[in-house]
Amino acid sequence: MNSLIIGMGIGQLYKNVLSNLGARVYTVDKDPTKQADFLSVYDAIKFLSKVDTVHICTPNWTHEAIAMQVAYYSKIVFVEKPGVQSEERLSRLHKSFPETRIMMVKNNMWRDNIVDMQQSAIKAKAIYLNWINFDRVPSPGSWFTTKDLAFGGVSRDLMPHLLSLLVSLFPDTYKSLDLISNGKCRQWKLTDLNDTQYGTINLEGIHNVDDLAWLEFSISDKFIKLMANWRTLDHEKRNIIFETDDDEVKYELGLCPEYAYENMIRDCYENLNNQQFWDNQYEIDSWIHKMIEEI
């Protein structure tokens, strides 16, 4: 398998994952200090001609343009979350390249305890999916916190993880989930962010995106709440909690393990010619896009 990674921030993780899968990996980054194989997508395409997978790991606002640039030259294009700007633009992208498999990265769906969590979901009366960070606003003042470039904040950065996990809990019925409440807000100003565990602060930059977002659903007799928060100062909570009338089961999430990325890429490549698999992936991506646009 020949693979092209575009963007060597989180792209470094993909390089490790793809190497573990035995892929021949090529890299692109316009920053020469990243020591990528190519400084531009154009140069990579010109040299490689055709690859099996492309992994777009660049800032959100570049995803669609790069996908359009590489789709003709790749069998599968993986687009890092949150995908593209809207469900409408996702649909347009798929229609423009019907022969190419295009998928938003949903690595959390390939964790090894999904079946266990599904069983807990069947018994639960209430389910809480939490991705609450102590202090992990991504590079405050950069494109991450600039709405024109990121399309939104935590609702675009973390909520897709939680929504993909929610789909995993209800793979046959997630479209029947009733959205009963949603919201987002910006709790912090850039000048409040005097420390962070994730990226450099640029106090001359912008912070005009949501840093707290939530969605509430119901299905049958179950209540479900998704909570995503970039920054609290009193606790950290990345877990899924299943409550019954008299008990509670908790699954810690932590950061997604590399094996889940490996499982995702391997499964997608093995299902390259399985149209039902890809129709299902598109339906999930479309639903996630619609949900984050609701917030």
NUKOLMI-952707 format. One record per residue (C-alpha): x, y, z. Coordinates in steps of 0.02 Angstrom, whole numbers, padded with zeros to 5 digits, always signed. Layout:
<atoms>
XYZ ...
</atoms>
This chain:
<atoms>
+00000+00000+00000 +00067+00171-00050 +00007+00314+00060 +00024+00502+00054 +00010+00608+00212 -00024+00793+00190 +00019+00897+00344 +00148+00837+00467 +00073+00895+00631 -00048+00755+00674 +00017+00679+00513 +00165+00613+00613 +00044+00497+00703 -00017+00433+00535 +00161+00404+00479 +00187+00289+00629 +00021+00201+00600 +00047+00174+00414 +00224+00113+00441 +00156-00015+00564 +00037-00072+00427 +00183-00098+00308 +00137+00046+00193 +00261+00144+00089 +00234+00318+00160 +00262+00485+00074 +00238+00652+00161 +00196+00832+00115 +00219+00989+00217 +00254+01165+00157 +00363+01196+00311 +00539+01139+00264 +00583+01111+00448 +00459+00965+00450 +00576+00874+00328 +00433+00802+00225 +00465+00716+00059 +00376+00856-00036 +00341+01039-00003 +00179+01041-00104 +00036+00926-00150 +00069+00967-00333 +00247+00902-00321 +00189+00744-00234 +00056+00705-00364 +00176+00740-00506 +00303+00618-00434 +00186+00481-00372 +00049+00487-00503 -00065+00368-00405 -00075+00309-00224 -00187+00194-00124 -00228+00312+00020 -00213+00498+00054 -00225+00568+00231 -00269+00752+00242 -00204+00819+00408 -00201+01005+00371 -00301+01151+00444 -00490+01134+00426 -00513+01269+00296 -00393+01180+00176 -00476+01008+00184 -00598+01026+00040 -00477+01107-00082 -00344+00974-00049 -00472+00834-00063 -00524+00903-00232 -00341+00910-00283 -00296+00731-00236 -00458+00632-00258 -00424+00586-00439 -00254+00515-00391 -00302+00408-00241 -00413+00258-00208 -00460+00318-00033 -00452+00494+00038 -00459+00509+00227 -00504+00684+00285 -00465+00728+00466 -00614+00786+00569 -00718+00891+00555 -00715+00845+00371 -00766+00995+00267 -00866+01151+00306 -01041+01081+00287 -01145+00930+00240 -01189+01016+00077 -01006+01033+00031 -00975+00852+00082 -01110+00797-00038 -01036+00903-00177 -00864+00826-00147 -00931+00649-00160 -01030+00687-00317 -00876+00764-00398 -00774+00604-00375 -00891+00454-00379 -00749+00332-00411 -00647+00386-00259 -00683+00330-00081 -00688+00486+00028 -00711+00473+00217 -00699+00583+00369 -00581+00505+00496 -00683+00415+00630 -00545+00316+00717 -00640+00303+00881 -00764+00185+00798 -00625+00056+00784 -00584+00044+00970 -00577-00135+01031 -00712-00116+01166 -00854-00054+01053 -00954-00216+01071 -00943-00204+01261 -01005-00025+01256 -01148-00075+01141 -01206-00202+01271 -01198-00069+01407 -01299+00049+01297 -01440-00078+01279 -01463-00084+01469 -01439+00101+01505 -01573+00230+01544 -01451+00374+01526 -01287+00388+01430 -01158+00526+01450 -01017+00547+01324 -00889+00669+01393 -00734+00744+01316 -00689+00874+01446 -00510+00934+01453 -00423+01017+01599 -00330+01142+01489 -00310+01091+01309 -00366+01234+01199 -00274+01196+01036 -00143+01330+00999 -00245+01482+01058 -00236+01627+00938 -00198+01515+00789 -00314+01449+00652 -00386+01326+00780 -00474+01469+00870 -00518+01574+00716 -00694+01539+00654 -00661+01584+00472 -00525+01451+00466 -00588+01317+00586 -00777+01339+00554 -00801+01328+00743 -00710+01273+00898 -00737+01125+01012 -00897+01084+00916 -00790+01048+00763 -00636+00982+00851 -00702+00862+00984 -00888+00838+00951 -00858+00732+00794 -00765+00607+00905 -00914+00593+01021 -01040+00582+00879 -00943+00442+00796 -00943+00348+00961 -01130+00379+00976 -01153+00301+00803 -01053+00151+00864 -01171+00129+01011 -01324+00133+00897 -01260+00075+00726 -01431+00025+00661 -01537+00162+00740 -01429+00318+00757 -01533+00406+00623 -01685+00384+00736 -01606+00480+00880 -01711+00632+00924 -01609+00790+00951 -01692+00876+01099 -01563+01008+01147 -01400+01083+01089 -01290+01230+01126 -01118+01306+01125 -01031+01455+01202 -00863+01539+01219 -00812+01538+01401 -00638+01611+01382 -00555+01761+01304 -00383+01745+01227 -00310+01848+01369 -00379+01719+01493 -00276+01581+01416 -00112+01608+01505 -00070+01424+01503 -00112+01275+01394 -00062+01093+01379 -00085+01091+01192 +00006+01211+01076 +00084+01384+01085 -00020+01537+01131 -00020+01684+01011 -00090+01829+01111 -00093+01935+00951 -00211+01810+00869 -00398+01773+00879 -00511+01669+00991 -00688+01688+00923 -00748+01507+00924 -00847+01400+01046 -00745+01313+01181 -00894+01223+01261 -01028+01129+01164 -01163+01000+01200 -01296+00894+01117 -01440+00801+01199 -01536+00658+01118 -01671+00534+01161 -01713+00365+01089 -01848+00250+01159 -01830+00270+01348 -01649+00329+01346 -01576+00502+01377 -01407+00540+01298 -01294+00690+01325 -01133+00733+01234 -01022+00864+01315 -00861+00933+01238 -00754+01060+01329 -00582+01123+01285 -00543+01199+01454 -00593+01174+01633 -00483+01216+01781 -00545+01088+01906 -00555+00917+01825 -00531+00814+01667 -00658+00689+01606 -00646+00589+01445 -00764+00444+01465 -00932+00364+01426 -01049+00332+01571 -01197+00213+01561 -01326+00233+01699 -01463+00108+01741 -01593+00128+01879 -01472+00064+02010 -01299+00053+01935 -01167+00141+01829 -01039+00076+01705 -00897+00189+01651 -00775+00172+01505 -00623+00285+01507 -00578+00354+01336 -00413+00444+01354 -00335+00489+01188 -00377+00369+01048 -00247+00229+01037 -00147+00206+00878 -00215+00030+00852 -00387+00107+00818 -00313+00209+00675 -00231+00051+00609 -00395-00045+00619 -00487+00094+00528 -00363+00107+00384 -00347-00082+00366 -00536-00108+00369 -00566+00029+00241 -00432-00038+00124 -00497-00216+00137 -00672-00151+00095 -00613-00046-00051 -00735-00131-00171 -00877-00153-00046 -01003-00021-00101 -01117-00050+00048 -00973-00014+00167 -00939+00152+00083 -01122+00200+00071 -01131+00173+00258 -00977+00280+00289 -01049+00421+00186 -01214+00413+00281 -01122+00423+00447 -01014+00568+00389 -01166+00659+00323 -01259+00636+00488 -01111+00697+00591 -01095+00851+00482 -01280+00889+00504 -01267+00870+00693 -01119+00987+00714 -01206+01113+00603 -01354+01107+00722 -01250+01166+00869 
</atoms>
